[in-house]
């Protein structure tokens, strides 16, 4: 064994003669390289290490790696016998690897796993068996698995989830089941404590926005990296929103929209066979119709200046990036359970916006109103590029009714958040808002589900829930107007 240390940079190499072959593991900085005679070399960042241990003379290291440039991530396991003479060296190597890869102690998690067999293309059970479960087993996780069988099954389970039993709830489905889980927490006898249980999405539905936002465009569609987040991700505060309509109150975690962006979703259900292409068809249809969104809008504004919003985004992202490199202390992971046993009260539902300070009314003709938390609403659209997971605001976009040519050009670089800088696209950081439809000629979508197109109120609950994140921030970036590349 050779060992070298230079400040924070460490290089450790272990060589072992096993059954007629040799294995070499080299740890340099935050990169692990595995070489074995019958394998192609594997090189991965330490955050892709699933598990490492040396027990009873045997070394085991499991990692997520790509077997080819365009391949998806898969679990690779190295198990090899180690000579007694190398015991001390191997122990030091494993300790160093564990400290770097877990940024602290390596602890098996207790996971409540919810699998929706009917989500999206219906592949969730197969993905679990082939990709997710082997990784969870390699990480020594304790699993409690439920296949949902009906609407609101997950909500009913979460309503009675025992506190202190699970380290996270893993959702193998689309965004719809996450909506159910969070609203189940809200019905718990101690909802604030239930909301402290982190949620980890694994993309298996037709809409997987939360996974995209937490993991990024590439990893957010990869089942294995999402499963790794369930094993190693850090719990971060996550804003929720009360959606109030008549006497009904539900919790929204993702988005609410009316006008064109709701219509291209809800009114293209018959085109699901086109996949995400149905949204393009819906948008182009909307351009042709060029219909105004018939609503009255009131907003409790926190920020409205785009340059100031962008500056705040960069500052908060830098803070989160710095925090993500810190070692995790066991005690720092403990999230104090609130003593209160009821959901947060509504602060603004009874106010009259016209008479209250800080509220504005938007009077211009609009194509759509879109509010949400998380930059990506799909792989093709970064609608809320300045969104932060726990800043206490809901990001609001109001798109003025403009010419068909401008609507068409708005598609350019939509996946990079370029629409943020368009003058016809108004962007607000809001504490609450209220919508009053002026006709029945549109629709309303909440977290991707259709609701009655009637008056409704939304307000933010800062950091009410928890999600698991490998980064500590949304893995999406966007750029100032002068530097779009």
Secondary structure, DSSP 4 states (H G I P E B T S, - for coil): -EEEEETTEEEEEEEEE-SS-EEEEEEETTEEEEEETTS--EEEEGGGEEEEEEETTEEEEEEEEESSTTPPEEEEEEEEE--GGGHHHHHHHHHHHHHHHHSS-----EEEEEEETTSTTS-HHHHIIIIIHHHHHHTT-EEEEEEE-STTHHHHHHHTPPTTS-SEEEEEE-HHHHHHHHHHHHTSTTHHHHTTSEEEEEE-SS--HHHHHHH-TTGGG-HHHHHHHHHHPEEEEEEEEEEEETTEEEEESSEEEEEHHHHHHHTTGGGGGGTTHHHHHHHHHHHHH-----EEEEEEEEE--HHHHHHHHHHHHHHHHHHHTSPPPHHHH--PPPS--SPPPPSSTT--GGGSTTEEEE-S-EEEEEEESSSEEETTEES-TT--TTSS-EEEEEEEP--HHHHHHTTTTGGGTGGGG-TTEEEEEEEEEEEEESSSSS-EEETTEEE-SS-EEEEEEEEEEEEEESSSS-S-----TT---
